[in-house]
Amino acid sequence: MEYVSRVPRAPLDDLIHDVYYLAGRPPYRRLTLPAAPAPLLIVNLEAPFHIRAGKHIEAAEYADGCVVSTPTRSWEFGYPIPSRSVGVHFKPWGLAPFLPMAAAELCDRSATIEQVWGRPAIAELRDQLATAAEPHQMLTLLEEALMSQLSEIHGLDLVRHVSTAIAATGGTVSIGDLIAAGGVSSTYLARRFKEIIGVTPKRLARAHRFSTTVLAIDPAEPIDWADLAARAGYFDQAHFGHEFREFTGFTPTRYVEVRRRFLREHPGHVLDGWPLPAD
């Protein structure tokens, strides 16, 4: 697959990790994506794709694209073959200025881009993308569309400051200390977080702690799960295992088996590192 990404220009760079272009044949028709503190927007340019937000939920079809708020559990993404899209990886607080609703309304429930931006806006963008000459031109068009949808959000600076502190410690910082330093009540901070990020500060910290721990795993090496859980600050290995199943849909040992399968079947693939084969 071809993958092109870049950090967008200011002021989008304060809200977005990167904008990207992805095209080609996916390594698997269905991929499991573990929960991560990263909202996502995708503009689809090929056949519809499918998203299933949980193992016991029926997959939904998305033709024009989708918007995903900060998930609290793993979800399954079904790619068309071939696949072609542009998208946005947001910082935890970054999606809110582009939404007409509170981020909590999209928690574990994807929305179509039409529901978020309206049919005229997304139809115009898809038409422009279809005639673009190359990926970087497409990403410029996507940035222009994002700028046209940007709005002011009350409480964004507070949520950004607290979220940044959480990320800097890998989710291990005391939320109580952050509340005291911010000079606001826990109720007020939780409300702002749910409106802007979709989850509470404690839930965001859990997601950061888990993703930091999992991304540090080398599937090619033996893993001492008890030691890994202890170093990550989990109460015990059972607590760690529960978090693992909730965030990935797999037990720790099954997760490593699936990661090794990806590495074995698609060494050096652009998607290696977070998505997992669901086939």
FIROLO-732577 format. One record per residue (C-alpha): residue number from 1; residue in three letters; x, y, z. Coordinates in nm, 4 decimals, decimal comma, padded with zeros to 6 digits. Layout:
N
<site nr="NUM" rest="ALA" c1="X" c2="Y" c3="Z"/>
...
//
This chain:
279
<site nr="1" rest="MET" c1="00,0000" c2="00,0000" c3="00,0000"/>
<site nr="2" rest="GLU" c1="00,1035" c2="00,3622" c3="-00,0550"/>
<site nr="3" rest="TYR" c1="00,0967" c2="00,5797" c3="00,2575"/>
<site nr="4" rest="VAL" c1="00,1774" c2="00,9516" c3="00,2527"/>
<site nr="5" rest="SER" c1="00,1394" c2="01,1681" c3="00,5626"/>
<site nr="6" rest="ARG" c1="00,2394" c2="01,5097" c3="00,6893"/>
<site nr="7" rest="VAL" c1="00,1794" c2="01,7473" c3="00,9777"/>
<site nr="8" rest="PRO" c1="-00,0759" c2="02,0110" c3="00,8665"/>
<site nr="9" rest="ARG" c1="-00,0095" c2="02,3843" c3="00,8698"/>
<site nr="10" rest="ALA" c1="-00,1027" c2="02,6083" c3="01,1628"/>
<site nr="11" rest="PRO" c1="-00,3466" c2="02,6336" c3="01,3330"/>
<site nr="12" rest="LEU" c1="-00,4431" c2="02,2763" c3="01,2409"/>
<site nr="13" rest="ASP" c1="-00,1159" c2="02,1398" c3="01,3779"/>
<site nr="14" rest="ASP" c1="-00,2342" c2="02,2189" c3="01,7319"/>
<site nr="15" rest="LEU" c1="-00,5293" c2="01,9852" c3="01,6795"/>
<site nr="16" rest="ILE" c1="-00,3987" c2="01,7184" c3="01,4433"/>
<site nr="17" rest="HIS" c1="-00,1079" c2="01,4715" c3="01,4520"/>
<site nr="18" rest="ASP" c1="-00,1098" c2="01,4236" c3="01,0757"/>
<site nr="19" rest="VAL" c1="-00,3187" c2="01,4149" c3="00,7594"/>
<site nr="20" rest="TYR" c1="-00,2609" c2="01,1141" c3="00,5362"/>
<site nr="21" rest="TYR" c1="-00,3279" c2="00,9445" c3="00,2025"/>
<site nr="22" rest="LEU" c1="-00,3676" c2="00,5654" c3="00,1875"/>
<site nr="23" rest="ALA" c1="-00,4171" c2="00,3598" c3="-00,1273"/>
<site nr="24" rest="GLY" c1="-00,3695" c2="00,0058" c3="-00,2532"/>
<site nr="25" rest="ARG" c1="-00,4535" c2="-00,3444" c3="-00,1439"/>
<site nr="26" rest="PRO" c1="-00,4901" c2="-00,3813" c3="00,2350"/>
<site nr="27" rest="PRO" c1="-00,2985" c2="-00,6651" c3="00,4022"/>
<site nr="28" rest="TYR" c1="-00,6289" c2="-00,8126" c3="00,5246"/>
<site nr="29" rest="ARG" c1="-00,9861" c2="-00,7372" c3="00,4295"/>
<site nr="30" rest="ARG" c1="-01,0766" c2="-00,6906" c3="00,7960"/>
<site nr="31" rest="LEU" c1="-00,8544" c2="-00,5308" c3="01,0591"/>
<site nr="32" rest="THR" c1="-00,9028" c2="-00,4986" c3="01,4340"/>
<site nr="33" rest="LEU" c1="-00,8002" c2="-00,1601" c3="01,5721"/>
<site nr="34" rest="PRO" c1="-00,7303" c2="-00,1476" c3="01,9472"/>
<site nr="35" rest="ALA" c1="-00,8738" c2="00,1468" c3="02,1379"/>
<site nr="36" rest="ALA" c1="-00,6362" c2="00,4432" c3="02,1338"/>
<site nr="37" rest="PRO" c1="-00,6504" c2="00,8070" c3="02,2486"/>
<site nr="38" rest="ALA" c1="-00,6749" c2="00,9261" c3="01,8874"/>
<site nr="39" rest="PRO" c1="-00,9958" c2="01,0346" c3="01,7095"/>
<site nr="40" rest="LEU" c1="-01,0057" c2="00,9663" c3="01,3378"/>
<site nr="41" rest="LEU" c1="-01,1678" c2="01,1082" c3="01,0234"/>
<site nr="42" rest="ILE" c1="-01,1646" c2="00,9234" c3="00,6900"/>
<site nr="43" rest="VAL" c1="-01,2791" c2="01,0469" c3="00,3488"/>
<site nr="44" rest="ASN" c1="-01,3395" c2="00,7372" c3="00,1384"/>
<site nr="45" rest="LEU" c1="-01,2689" c2="00,7441" c3="-00,2365"/>
<site nr="46" rest="GLU" c1="-01,3447" c2="00,3831" c3="-00,3336"/>
<site nr="47" rest="ALA" c1="-01,6185" c2="00,1280" c3="-00,2614"/>
<site nr="48" rest="PRO" c1="-01,7874" c2="00,1506" c3="00,0798"/>
<site nr="49" rest="PHE" c1="-01,6030" c2="00,0205" c3="00,3828"/>
<site nr="50" rest="HIS" c1="-01,7518" c2="-00,1294" c3="00,6984"/>
<site nr="51" rest="ILE" c1="-01,7033" c2="-00,0603" c3="01,0676"/>
<site nr="52" rest="ARG" c1="-01,8081" c2="-00,2807" c3="01,3561"/>
<site nr="53" rest="ALA" c1="-01,7794" c2="-00,1029" c3="01,6926"/>
<site nr="54" rest="GLY" c1="-01,7662" c2="-00,4152" c3="01,9091"/>
<site nr="55" rest="LYS" c1="-01,7811" c2="-00,7907" c3="01,8615"/>
<site nr="56" rest="HIS" c1="-02,1542" c2="-00,8152" c3="01,9293"/>
<site nr="57" rest="ILE" c1="-02,2540" c2="-00,5218" c3="01,7051"/>
<site nr="58" rest="GLU" c1="-02,3436" c2="-00,5603" c3="01,3393"/>
<site nr="59" rest="ALA" c1="-02,1101" c2="-00,3893" c3="01,0927"/>
<site nr="60" rest="ALA" c1="-02,2314" c2="-00,0638" c3="00,9347"/>
<site nr="61" rest="GLU" c1="-02,1499" c2="00,0526" c3="00,5818"/>
<site nr="62" rest="TYR" c1="-01,9799" c2="00,3860" c3="00,5115"/>
<site nr="63" rest="ALA" c1="-01,9681" c2="00,5152" c3="00,1554"/>
<site nr="64" rest="ASP" c1="-01,8375" c2="00,8730" c3="00,1831"/>
<site nr="65" rest="GLY" c1="-01,6303" c2="00,8261" c3="00,4962"/>
<site nr="66" rest="CYS" c1="-01,6568" c2="00,8308" c3="00,8733"/>
<site nr="67" rest="VAL" c1="-01,5701" c2="01,0150" c3="01,1913"/>
<site nr="68" rest="VAL" c1="-01,4596" c2="00,8176" c3="01,4978"/>
<site nr="69" rest="SER" c1="-01,4354" c2="00,9798" c3="01,8415"/>
<site nr="70" rest="THR" c1="-01,1999" c2="00,8464" c3="02,1099"/>
<site nr="71" rest="PRO" c1="-01,2955" c2="00,4762" c3="02,1345"/>
<site nr="72" rest="THR" c1="-01,3141" c2="00,2881" c3="02,4638"/>
<site nr="73" rest="ARG" c1="-01,2920" c2="-00,0603" c3="02,3115"/>
<site nr="74" rest="SER" c1="-01,1499" c2="-00,2299" c3="02,0049"/>
<site nr="75" rest="TRP" c1="-01,3307" c2="-00,1935" c3="01,6743"/>
<site nr="76" rest="GLU" c1="-01,3166" c2="-00,3680" c3="01,3393"/>
<site nr="77" rest="PHE" c1="-01,2530" c2="-00,1961" c3="01,0067"/>
<site nr="78" rest="GLY" c1="-01,3424" c2="-00,3655" c3="00,6769"/>
<site nr="79" rest="TYR" c1="-01,1465" c2="-00,2293" c3="00,3803"/>
<site nr="80" rest="PRO" c1="-01,2664" c2="-00,2357" c3="00,0186"/>
<site nr="81" rest="ILE" c1="-01,0239" c2="-00,3873" c3="-00,2319"/>
<site nr="82" rest="PRO" c1="-00,8687" c2="-00,1789" c3="-00,3750"/>
<site nr="83" rest="SER" c1="-00,8742" c2="00,0903" c3="-00,1073"/>
<site nr="84" rest="ARG" c1="-00,8149" c2="00,4658" c3="-00,1476"/>
<site nr="85" rest="SER" c1="-00,8791" c2="00,7362" c3="00,1099"/>
<site nr="86" rest="VAL" c1="-00,7490" c2="01,0462" c3="00,2834"/>
<site nr="87" rest="GLY" c1="-00,7802" c2="01,0945" c3="00,6548"/>
<site nr="88" rest="VAL" c1="-00,6898" c2="01,2728" c3="00,9755"/>
<site nr="89" rest="HIS" c1="-00,5313" c2="01,1449" c3="01,2948"/>
<site nr="90" rest="PHE" c1="-00,6425" c2="01,3951" c3="01,5593"/>
<site nr="91" rest="LYS" c1="-00,4889" c2="01,4744" c3="01,8934"/>
<site nr="92" rest="PRO" c1="-00,7314" c2="01,3700" c3="02,1702"/>
<site nr="93" rest="TRP" c1="-00,8897" c2="01,7176" c3="02,1878"/>
<site nr="94" rest="GLY" c1="-00,8555" c2="01,7916" c3="01,8159"/>
<site nr="95" rest="LEU" c1="-01,1805" c2="01,6564" c3="01,6735"/>
<site nr="96" rest="ALA" c1="-01,4174" c2="01,8779" c3="01,8747"/>
<site nr="97" rest="PRO" c1="-01,3681" c2="02,2016" c3="01,6725"/>
<site nr="98" rest="PHE" c1="-01,4924" c2="02,0174" c3="01,3621"/>
<site nr="99" rest="LEU" c1="-01,8053" c2="01,8647" c3="01,5184"/>
<site nr="100" rest="PRO" c1="-02,1610" c2="02,0031" c3="01,5371"/>
<site nr="101" rest="MET" c1="-02,2251" c2="01,7868" c3="01,8445"/>
<site nr="102" rest="ALA" c1="-02,0488" c2="01,6897" c3="02,1686"/>
<site nr="103" rest="ALA" c1="-01,7760" c2="01,4303" c3="02,1142"/>
<site nr="104" rest="ALA" c1="-01,9430" c2="01,2051" c3="02,3745"/>
<site nr="105" rest="GLU" c1="-02,2303" c2="01,1515" c3="02,1286"/>
<site nr="106" rest="LEU" c1="-01,9846" c2="00,9685" c3="01,9010"/>
<site nr="107" rest="CYS" c1="-01,8181" c2="00,7618" c3="02,1722"/>
<site nr="108" rest="ASP" c1="-01,7985" c2="00,4039" c3="02,0330"/>
<site nr="109" rest="ARG" c1="-02,0456" c2="00,5065" c3="01,7620"/>
<site nr="110" rest="SER" c1="-01,8999" c2="00,6138" c3="01,4300"/>
<site nr="111" rest="ALA" c1="-02,0759" c2="00,8822" c3="01,2261"/>
<site nr="112" rest="THR" c1="-02,0684" c2="00,9413" c3="00,8526"/>
<site nr="113" rest="ILE" c1="-01,8963" c2="01,2585" c3="00,7358"/>
<site nr="114" rest="GLU" c1="-02,2287" c2="01,3665" c3="00,5874"/>
<site nr="115" rest="GLN" c1="-02,3791" c2="01,3581" c3="00,9389"/>
<site nr="116" rest="VAL" c1="-02,0957" c2="01,5795" c3="01,0643"/>
<site nr="117" rest="TRP" c1="-02,0290" c2="01,8212" c3="00,7758"/>
<site nr="118" rest="GLY" c1="-02,3420" c2="01,7863" c3="00,5610"/>
<site nr="119" rest="ARG" c1="-02,3858" c2="01,6429" c3="00,2117"/>
<site nr="120" rest="PRO" c1="-02,2865" c2="01,9550" c3="00,0083"/>
<site nr="121" rest="ALA" c1="-01,9506" c2="01,9981" c3="00,1863"/>
<site nr="122" rest="ILE" c1="-01,8410" c2="01,6356" c3="00,1640"/>
<site nr="123" rest="ALA" c1="-01,9670" c2="01,5957" c3="-00,1942"/>
<site nr="124" rest="GLU" c1="-01,7619" c2="01,8989" c3="-00,3018"/>
<site nr="125" rest="LEU" c1="-01,4522" c2="01,7700" c3="-00,1228"/>
<site nr="126" rest="ARG" c1="-01,4789" c2="01,4226" c3="-00,2747"/>
<site nr="127" rest="ASP" c1="-01,5195" c2="01,5751" c3="-00,6230"/>
<site nr="128" rest="GLN" c1="-01,2063" c2="01,7851" c3="-00,5696"/>
<site nr="129" rest="LEU" c1="-01,0092" c2="01,4881" c3="-00,4399"/>
<site nr="130" rest="ALA" c1="-01,1129" c2="01,2759" c3="-00,7378"/>
<site nr="131" rest="THR" c1="-00,9484" c2="01,5209" c3="-00,9793"/>
<site nr="132" rest="ALA" c1="-00,6330" c2="01,5893" c3="-00,7735"/>
<site nr="133" rest="ALA" c1="-00,3074" c2="01,5040" c3="-00,9457"/>
<site nr="134" rest="GLU" c1="-00,1147" c2="01,3474" c3="-00,6557"/>
<site nr="135" rest="PRO" c1="-00,1337" c2="01,2715" c3="-00,2808"/>
<site nr="136" rest="HIS" c1="00,0130" c2="01,5976" c3="-00,1493"/>
<site nr="137" rest="GLN" c1="-00,2370" c2="01,7981" c3="-00,3535"/>
<site nr="138" rest="MET" c1="-00,5122" c2="01,5848" c3="-00,2020"/>
<site nr="139" rest="LEU" c1="-00,3822" c2="01,6553" c3="00,1480"/>
<site nr="140" rest="THR" c1="-00,3815" c2="02,0292" c3="00,0746"/>
<site nr="141" rest="LEU" c1="-00,7466" c2="02,0040" c3="-00,0309"/>
<site nr="142" rest="LEU" c1="-00,8241" c2="01,8144" c3="00,2898"/>
<site nr="143" rest="GLU" c1="-00,6529" c2="02,0841" c3="00,4989"/>
<site nr="144" rest="GLU" c1="-00,8573" c2="02,3540" c3="00,3227"/>
<site nr="145" rest="ALA" c1="-01,1775" c2="02,1623" c3="00,3993"/>
<site nr="146" rest="LEU" c1="-01,0764" c2="02,1289" c3="00,7638"/>
<site nr="147" rest="MET" c1="-01,0051" c2="02,5023" c3="00,7869"/>
<site nr="148" rest="SER" c1="-01,3523" c2="02,5784" c3="00,6502"/>
<site nr="149" rest="GLN" c1="-01,5115" c2="02,3655" c3="00,9257"/>
<site nr="150" rest="LEU" c1="-01,2994" c2="02,4950" c3="01,2156"/>
<site nr="151" rest="SER" c1="-01,4912" c2="02,6537" c3="01,5036"/>
<site nr="152" rest="GLU" c1="-01,4260" c2="02,7925" c3="01,8533"/>
<site nr="153" rest="ILE" c1="-01,4760" c2="02,5515" c3="02,1441"/>
<site nr="154" rest="HIS" c1="-01,5271" c2="02,6620" c3="02,5054"/>
<site nr="155" rest="GLY" c1="-01,2872" c2="02,4921" c3="02,7453"/>
<site nr="156" rest="LEU" c1="-01,0490" c2="02,3666" c3="02,4746"/>
<site nr="157" rest="ASP" c1="-00,7359" c2="02,5203" c3="02,6314"/>
<site nr="158" rest="LEU" c1="-00,8042" c2="02,3544" c3="02,9673"/>
<site nr="159" rest="VAL" c1="-00,8689" c2="02,0139" c3="02,8107"/>
<site nr="160" rest="ARG" c1="-00,5611" c2="02,0438" c3="02,5887"/>
<site nr="161" rest="HIS" c1="-00,3409" c2="02,1333" c3="02,8868"/>
<site nr="162" rest="VAL" c1="-00,4649" c2="01,8435" c3="03,1018"/>
<site nr="163" rest="SER" c1="-00,4549" c2="01,5969" c3="02,8097"/>
<site nr="164" rest="THR" c1="-00,0976" c2="01,6942" c3="02,7288"/>
<site nr="165" rest="ALA" c1="00,0045" c2="01,6337" c3="03,0902"/>
<site nr="166" rest="ILE" c1="-00,1633" c2="01,2926" c3="03,0837"/>
<site nr="167" rest="ALA" c1="00,0153" c2="01,1962" c3="02,7604"/>
<site nr="168" rest="ALA" c1="00,3536" c2="01,3176" c3="02,8881"/>
<site nr="169" rest="THR" c1="00,3439" c2="01,0620" c3="03,1703"/>
<site nr="170" rest="GLY" c1="00,2001" c2="00,7771" c3="02,9627"/>
<site nr="171" rest="GLY" c1="-00,1234" c2="00,8009" c3="03,1596"/>
<site nr="172" rest="THR" c1="00,0333" c2="00,7538" c3="03,5036"/>
<site nr="173" rest="VAL" c1="-00,0140" c2="01,1092" c3="03,6350"/>
<site nr="174" rest="SER" c1="-00,2560" c2="01,1643" c3="03,9233"/>
<site nr="175" rest="ILE" c1="-00,5791" c2="01,3086" c3="03,7861"/>
<site nr="176" rest="GLY" c1="-00,6449" c2="01,4616" c3="04,1280"/>
<site nr="177" rest="ASP" c1="-00,3200" c2="01,6568" c3="04,1045"/>
<site nr="178" rest="LEU" c1="-00,4157" c2="01,7844" c3="03,7596"/>
<site nr="179" rest="ILE" c1="-00,7566" c2="01,8950" c3="03,8850"/>
<site nr="180" rest="ALA" c1="-00,5976" c2="02,0815" c3="04,1751"/>
<site nr="181" rest="ALA" c1="-00,3434" c2="02,2485" c3="03,9460"/>
<site nr="182" rest="GLY" c1="-00,6172" c2="02,3525" c3="03,7030"/>
<site nr="183" rest="GLY" c1="-00,8236" c2="02,5181" c3="03,9731"/>
<site nr="184" rest="VAL" c1="-01,1504" c2="02,3559" c3="03,8609"/>
<site nr="185" rest="SER" c1="-01,3794" c2="02,0925" c3="04,0073"/>
<site nr="186" rest="SER" c1="-01,3587" c2="01,7291" c3="03,9021"/>
<site nr="187" rest="THR" c1="-01,7186" c2="01,7525" c3="03,7779"/>
<site nr="188" rest="TYR" c1="-01,6432" c2="02,0520" c3="03,5573"/>
<site nr="189" rest="LEU" c1="-01,3294" c2="01,8929" c3="03,4124"/>
<site nr="190" rest="ALA" c1="-01,5074" c2="01,5629" c3="03,3422"/>
<site nr="191" rest="ARG" c1="-01,7898" c2="01,7496" c3="03,1665"/>
<site nr="192" rest="ARG" c1="-01,5487" c2="01,9455" c3="02,9469"/>
<site nr="193" rest="PHE" c1="-01,3571" c2="01,6268" c3="02,8643"/>
<site nr="194" rest="LYS" c1="-01,6703" c2="01,4390" c3="02,7603"/>
<site nr="195" rest="GLU" c1="-01,7841" c2="01,7274" c3="02,5416"/>
<site nr="196" rest="ILE" c1="-01,4454" c2="01,7758" c3="02,3748"/>
<site nr="197" rest="ILE" c1="-01,2770" c2="01,4333" c3="02,3826"/>
<site nr="198" rest="GLY" c1="-01,5725" c2="01,2030" c3="02,4465"/>
<site nr="199" rest="VAL" c1="-01,4367" c2="01,0386" c3="02,7614"/>
<site nr="200" rest="THR" c1="-01,3385" c2="01,1448" c3="03,1153"/>
<site nr="201" rest="PRO" c1="-00,9780" c2="01,2321" c3="03,2144"/>
<site nr="202" rest="LYS" c1="-00,9435" c2="00,8995" c3="03,3963"/>
<site nr="203" rest="ARG" c1="-01,0573" c2="00,7084" c3="03,0892"/>
<site nr="204" rest="LEU" c1="-00,8146" c2="00,8995" c3="02,8694"/>
<site nr="205" rest="ALA" c1="-00,5338" c2="00,8227" c3="03,1136"/>
<site nr="206" rest="ARG" c1="-00,6209" c2="00,4517" c3="03,0961"/>
<site nr="207" rest="ALA" c1="-00,6026" c2="00,4633" c3="02,7171"/>
<site nr="208" rest="HIS" c1="-00,2636" c2="00,6364" c3="02,7232"/>
<site nr="209" rest="ARG" c1="-00,1233" c2="00,3948" c3="02,9801"/>
<site nr="210" rest="PHE" c1="-00,2411" c2="00,0952" c3="02,7835"/>
<site nr="211" rest="SER" c1="-00,1250" c2="00,2170" c3="02,4404"/>
<site nr="212" rest="THR" c1="00,2155" c2="00,3182" c3="02,5807"/>
<site nr="213" rest="THR" c1="00,2557" c2="-00,0273" c3="02,7331"/>
<site nr="214" rest="VAL" c1="00,1445" c2="-00,2204" c3="02,4258"/>
<site nr="215" rest="LEU" c1="00,3504" c2="-00,0197" c3="02,1770"/>
<site nr="216" rest="ALA" c1="00,6588" c2="-00,1012" c3="02,3850"/>
<site nr="217" rest="ILE" c1="00,6051" c2="-00,4755" c3="02,3331"/>
<site nr="218" rest="ASP" c1="00,8487" c2="-00,6405" c3="02,0928"/>
<site nr="219" rest="PRO" c1="00,6560" c2="-00,9410" c3="01,9582"/>
<site nr="220" rest="ALA" c1="00,9793" c2="-01,0979" c3="01,8339"/>
<site nr="221" rest="GLU" c1="01,1132" c2="-01,1318" c3="02,1894"/>
<site nr="222" rest="PRO" c1="00,9958" c2="-01,3383" c3="02,4911"/>
<site nr="223" rest="ILE" c1="00,7576" c2="-01,1397" c3="02,7127"/>
<site nr="224" rest="ASP" c1="00,7406" c2="-01,1449" c3="03,0913"/>
<site nr="225" rest="TRP" c1="00,3757" c2="-01,0413" c3="03,1306"/>
<site nr="226" rest="ALA" c1="00,3876" c2="-01,0058" c3="03,5099"/>
<site nr="227" rest="ASP" c1="00,6895" c2="-00,7765" c3="03,4891"/>
<site nr="228" rest="LEU" c1="00,5344" c2="-00,5755" c3="03,2056"/>
<site nr="229" rest="ALA" c1="00,2124" c2="-00,5260" c3="03,4022"/>
<site nr="230" rest="ALA" c1="00,4009" c2="-00,4200" c3="03,7151"/>
<site nr="231" rest="ARG" c1="00,6224" c2="-00,1698" c3="03,5299"/>
<site nr="232" rest="ALA" c1="00,3134" c2="-00,0179" c3="03,3657"/>
<site nr="233" rest="GLY" c1="00,1559" c2="00,0401" c3="03,7061"/>
<site nr="234" rest="TYR" c1="-00,1212" c2="-00,2198" c3="03,6943"/>
<site nr="235" rest="PHE" c1="-00,2347" c2="-00,3645" c3="04,0276"/>
<site nr="236" rest="ASP" c1="-00,1695" c2="-00,7199" c3="03,9153"/>
<site nr="237" rest="GLN" c1="-00,1486" c2="-00,9339" c3="03,6044"/>
<site nr="238" rest="ALA" c1="-00,5223" c2="-01,0131" c3="03,6159"/>
<site nr="239" rest="HIS" c1="-00,6067" c2="-00,6411" c3="03,6037"/>
<site nr="240" rest="PHE" c1="-00,3686" c2="-00,6024" c3="03,3104"/>
<site nr="241" rest="GLY" c1="-00,5312" c2="-00,8948" c3="03,1289"/>
<site nr="242" rest="HIS" c1="-00,8774" c2="-00,7446" c3="03,1768"/>
<site nr="243" rest="GLU" c1="-00,7584" c2="-00,4111" c3="03,0321"/>
<site nr="244" rest="PHE" c1="-00,5959" c2="-00,5943" c3="02,7441"/>
<site nr="245" rest="ARG" c1="-00,9151" c2="-00,7726" c3="02,6417"/>
<site nr="246" rest="GLU" c1="-01,1187" c2="-00,4536" c3="02,6766"/>
<site nr="247" rest="PHE" c1="-00,8850" c2="-00,2404" c3="02,4655"/>
<site nr="248" rest="THR" c1="-00,7829" c2="-00,4951" c3="02,1992"/>
<site nr="249" rest="GLY" c1="-01,0421" c2="-00,7710" c3="02,1981"/>
<site nr="250" rest="PHE" c1="-00,7614" c2="-01,0237" c3="02,2564"/>
<site nr="251" rest="THR" c1="-00,5901" c2="-01,1854" c3="02,5517"/>
<site nr="252" rest="PRO" c1="-00,2254" c2="-01,0764" c3="02,5854"/>
<site nr="253" rest="THR" c1="-00,0889" c2="-01,4037" c3="02,4453"/>
<site nr="254" rest="ARG" c1="-00,3375" c2="-01,4044" c3="02,1556"/>
<site nr="255" rest="TYR" c1="-00,2460" c2="-01,0436" c3="02,0772"/>
<site nr="256" rest="VAL" c1="00,1206" c2="-01,1374" c3="02,0392"/>
<site nr="257" rest="GLU" c1="00,0283" c2="-01,4348" c3="01,8191"/>
<site nr="258" rest="VAL" c1="-00,1703" c2="-01,2079" c3="01,5887"/>
<site nr="259" rest="ARG" c1="00,1057" c2="-00,9438" c3="01,5814"/>
<site nr="260" rest="ARG" c1="00,3568" c2="-01,2127" c3="01,4884"/>
<site nr="261" rest="ARG" c1="00,1266" c2="-01,3293" c3="01,2113"/>
<site nr="262" rest="PHE" c1="00,1173" c2="-00,9768" c3="01,0668"/>
<site nr="263" rest="LEU" c1="00,4971" c2="-00,9474" c3="01,0815"/>
<site nr="264" rest="ARG" c1="00,5414" c2="-01,2902" c3="00,9237"/>
<site nr="265" rest="GLU" c1="00,2917" c2="-01,2420" c3="00,6413"/>
<site nr="266" rest="HIS" c1="00,3554" c2="-00,8714" c3="00,5696"/>
<site nr="267" rest="PRO" c1="00,7043" c2="-00,7710" c3="00,6876"/>
<site nr="268" rest="GLY" c1="00,7669" c2="-00,3967" c3="00,6685"/>
<site nr="269" rest="HIS" c1="00,4058" c2="-00,3120" c3="00,5822"/>
<site nr="270" rest="VAL" c1="00,3006" c2="00,0540" c3="00,6255"/>
<site nr="271" rest="LEU" c1="00,0140" c2="-00,0490" c3="00,8562"/>
<site nr="272" rest="ASP" c1="00,2256" c2="-00,2642" c3="01,0865"/>
<site nr="273" rest="GLY" c1="00,2285" c2="-00,1512" c3="01,4482"/>
<site nr="274" rest="TRP" c1="-00,1324" c2="-00,1001" c3="01,5555"/>
<site nr="275" rest="PRO" c1="-00,3996" c2="-00,2630" c3="01,3318"/>
<site nr="276" rest="LEU" c1="-00,4311" c2="-00,6400" c3="01,3701"/>
<site nr="277" rest="PRO" c1="-00,5720" c2="-00,8964" c3="01,1253"/>
<site nr="278" rest="ALA" c1="-00,9309" c2="-00,9878" c3="01,2076"/>
<site nr="279" rest="ASP" c1="-00,9663" c2="-01,2479" c3="00,9297"/>
//
